[in-house]
Amino acid sequence: MTVLIHFEELRVAVSDVLMSVAVKGGGIWLPSIGLPHVANPDLPIRPTSLVRKFFRVQRPGSAGMFLVCGTRSHIQEVVDNVEGLISGTRRPPAALAHQLFPDNVASLVDVASKMAEDHEKAEFELLGRVDGADYSRHLRQTIPRRLPYWGSVVAMGSGARDALEWLDAKGRSYEAHGLMDDDADMKCLRALNAVPSLLLEEDTRAMRTVKEGVGGYYESFAIGHDTLRPSDNVLTIFGRFKAGGTGPLFELRRVFFHIYDVDTLVIGSVTELPRDISVGQPLRVPLEDLAVTHVGPFGDAPAMTWNSSRLAIKMNSPEAMRLTTYRGPNDRAVQRFYEGLGERRLLNFKVAGGFLHVQLNPEAFTHYLGRSDIKTPLA
């Protein structure tokens, strides 16, 4: 079970990392949920693994990067076929031999896909860039929907229907708030940053997405001339403004940080939250409460090279911050912010004495508190 969302006009793609089966009980650690226990018996699905829905193929003079979704064994068959055709351990059937040019990535993936399909393993979708050109397989069989704000969108995988309905509702909300005049760059920023953050929120609050077998964490990609470029070095924060005895507090609900080590996605997820933090009172979080997850691409084991201490040091200098704040009863007032390279950061981090020290940046805290809906009193 999986989902892959392609914003065709914005040249953006968003993917989850969860692989699951429709069996209740058990499962693996999911960084997006942040539960201290490995298994969650209440889920109607069993999370089986975290995998980047991504692989790359490199040949002399030819290169391709691909996003995938579908049934894991079917995707793996395509990847194995590509590797086998390159190494010579797998040969194409006679009917396909004339289509195979081993030093041409598009040819390799075409033949590898056809071999999988001939073995009744056709439940996969491919979206990529090969030698400066778009590449897709099966996607043209999907009729894209035109959605408010987002334009033409194709959603694939088991979560496709829910994803389209969810994006349609978000687009209509943007429309109602007068955002339809946003230029293409702003819409692209929302697709790259707001969409994965909103999906994480679905995971963290009600596990709605995870219950459908989608989630675990999310990647977003800018589709460039010759690459799929993931949003890298990103700090994501969820929290609530609330009243305190000596001034406003910030209820820190979830903190995520991710970075890429070559093709391995490394995720830091702070557990044992929520906790209150104020400008004058930083938090001390034991380093063992910063859970580190390594997620590799299809066909490759992840490089397990990051521990909580090493990742915590990187958290203090993220290239981007995604912030969601709540205010008032039942979190009625919600604001979302994206800050790019060199812009303000709500939290500062320091590692000392086996702890991750988390401190509010006073100027940033005042800024975001002022941007929150002052008509809604702090509770």
Secondary structure, DSSP 8 states (H G I E B T S, - for coil): ---EEEETTTTEEEEE-EEEES--S-----TTT--SSS--TT-SSEEEEE-BSEEEEEETTEEEEEEEEE-HHHHHHHHHHHHHHHHTSS---HHHHTT--TT-HHHHHHHHHHHHHHTT---EEEEEEETTEEEEESGGGS--EEETTTEEEEEESTTHHHHHHHHHHHHHHHHHTT-TT--HHHHHHIIIIIHHHHHHHHHHHT-HHHHTT--SSEEEEEE-SS-EEE--SEEEEEEEEE--SSS-EEEEEEEEEEEEETTEEEEEEE-S--EEEBTTB-EEEEGGGEEEEEE-BTTS-------HHHHHHHTTS-SEEEEEEEESGGG-EEEEEEE-TTS--SEEEEEETTEEEEEE-HHHHHHHHHHS-TTS---
